[in-house]
Amino acid sequence: MEFRDYILDFDVPSTCAEKLIHNTTDLGIVPVATIPDIPHANIITNYCIGAVNAVKTVVLASQRPLKEIRTLYLDPDSRTSVRLSRILARHYWQMDFEFLPLNGKSPDEFEDHEAAILIGDKTFGLERHFHNITDLAAEWFNFTGLPFVFACWVTNKIIPETILNDFEKALAYGLNHIEQAIAELDPGRYAGVDIHQYLTHTISYTLDEEKKKGMALFFEYSQALNR
């Protein structure tokens, strides 16, 4: 496999989606909520970023129990998490929140009736600031009995089979060398976090039939939000 034949950009999934939408890249890992916005979107590979139950890094954080929340602040970094929270609010929690943008609101600024959807590194150490942490992937599983897919590898055009084969091999190589990747991480950044457990057990990387069912159901509910 000659990686000199490819140009690699390292971007967050939301940026990958924007590049695919504007046709400035050929392939990227994108949040599932953005897939309908990508012209000629085609999900490729047998890999994804998913969870079969709790994911731990996509949560609703609050001081009071869920049923007492009136205002929900949404993290703009993840359209998928925003959509998922709205779906759960309408169809599972039966809650009519006031949805507002997070806009950098810090944990000590939240009132008792307020909550926030937070993702990624923002969720590390949240238990020091909030009494209630609700895992959105676990709530989706409780609601549907299906795993949740947060991001997929997507193209916006037909990709030659040879390139797809190389890419599949590259992804498999990465998953087979997670231990080496963990060894290169900055331990200070993840202090107090079991990053090994998270990367090897919490995240589920195989895009199997159950995840495809969960993703199809998410698309169905997501489309209904617009009506």
N, C-alpha and C positions, 0 to 999 in steps of 0.2 A: 504494500500500500504506500503510495508516494504522496505524502501530505503537501509536498510543494506544489501539487497540481490544484490545490484548493486555497481559497482566501477565507480565513477564519476571523470572525468578529466576536468579541465577548460582550454580550449585552444582556440586560434583564429581559424576561419574556415579553413584557409590554412593548419594549423597543423593537424586539424581533417582529412582533405583530405589525407595528407601524411600518417597518421596512418591507414586510410582505405586502401590506395593503398598498404601498406606494411603489411596489415592484423594484426596490433597490437591493433586494437579496433574493436568493432562490429557495432557501430552506431555513427554518428556524424553529425553536421551541417557543410555543405561544400559549397564553392563557386560553382555556377552552371557551370562555365567554366571547373572545374576539374572533373565533373561527368563522362565524357567519358573516363577518365584515370583510374577510379576505377573499378577493376575487379568485375563483377557480381553486379554492382551498382543497387540498388533498392530504389527509392524515397518512403518514408513512411510518414505517418501522413497527416493531412489536414492543416498543418501550414508551414510557410516559412518566409523569410525576403524579402519583396517585396514593391513595390510602384505603385500606380495607376496613378501617374503623377510625379511631382517633388519630389525628395527624400532629397535634400539639402545637403547631405553628400557624394555625388559622383559627382564631378564637374570638369570642365575644367576651369582653372583660367588663365587669360591673361591681359596684359595691353591694347592691341589693339583688335579691333573686330575680330571675328573668321576668316573672309575671308582674313585677313592680316597676319595670323599666318603661319610661315614656319616650325618651329621646335616644336615638341610636346614631352615633357618629361613624362615618364610613371612611375607611382607609383608601385613598385614591390610587394607591400602588397596585391594587388588584381588582380589576373589574369582575373577575370570577367570584371572588369572595363577597363582593358587594351584591352580585346577582344571587349567590347562594343564600346570603342573609335575608334578602327580600323574599325569596321562595320559601324559606323556612318560616319566616314571620307570618306570611299569608296562609300557608297550607299546613304547617305543623304546629307552630307555637300559637297560632291564632291571635297574633298581636298586631296592633295598628300603631306602629312606632312613628314618630316624627324623624325622618331621615335627614341628617345634616352632614356636610363634609367635615372631616377631622381637622384639617388645617393646622396641624402641629400642636393641637391641644394636648397638654401634658397630663400625666396621671393625677397629680394633685389638684387639677382644675375641675375634676368631675364632681358633680353633685350626686346625691344618692339615687335619683331617678334616671341618671344618665348612664350610658354604656358606649363602648366602642368596639368596632371590628378591627382587629390588629393582626398583622401577618409577619412572618419571617423573624428577623432579629428583634423586632419590636416586642415579640412575645417572651423573650428571655427575661426571667426575673419578675414577671408580672404579678406573681403571687405575693410579692412584697408590697404591692400597691392596691390590689383589688381582692376582695373577699370571694368573688365568684368568677370562675373561668369556665366558659362553655365552649367546648370543642365543636366546630362546625361540621367537620367530616364525620365525627361520631353522631352528631344530631341527624345528618343526612342518612347515615346507615340506620339509625333507629327509625327514621321516617320511612325509608324505602326498602331497607334490607339489602341495599346494593352499595358497593364501594364508590368512591368519588375520584374523579380525574381532574386535577388542577391544570395540567399543561400537557400538550402533545407536540410531537414533531410534525410540522406541516410544510408543504411546498405550495407554490402558486402556479406551477407549470409542470409539464412532463419532464421528469428527471431521468437521464439514461440509467439503465439497469446496473451498469458497472459502478456508477457513482453511488447508487443506493446500496449496493452490496458492500462497498468500502465503508459507507457511513454506518451500516448495521454492525460491521466488524468493529468499528471504532467505539460505538456505544457498548458493545459486549465487552470490549477490552476495559473500558472504564469501570463497568460494574464488577468485573473480575479483579479489579485492583483498587477497591475502595479502601482497604487497609493502608495502602501506600499513600493514597490521597489524604486520609485522615492524619497520617504522620506528618504531613507538610502543612497542616493548618496551624494558625496562630492560637496556641492554647489560651492565651489571655482573652481573646475575643469571645471564647465560648466557656468561660469560667462558670462552673456550677451547672453546665449542660452536659448530659451524656450524649455527646455528638456521635459516638460509635453506635449506640442503640438507635439513635434517630436515623442515621444514614443506612444502617444495615437491616433494621427491622421495622421502624415506623413508616418510612417511605416505601411504597410498593411500586416497582418499576415496570412490571409486565402489563402490557395492554391486552388483557385477556377478554373473554366474552362477557364476563360479569361487569368489568369496567366499561366495556362498550355499551352495555345495557344501561348502566348508571349514567353515562355521558349522554345517551340518547334521551333519557328521561329528563336530565338537566336541560337539554336544549328545548324539550317540549314545554317544561315549566317556564323557562326563560322567555320563550316566545310569547307565552300567555301574559307575561308581565307587561308587555307592550300594548295589550288590548284593553 
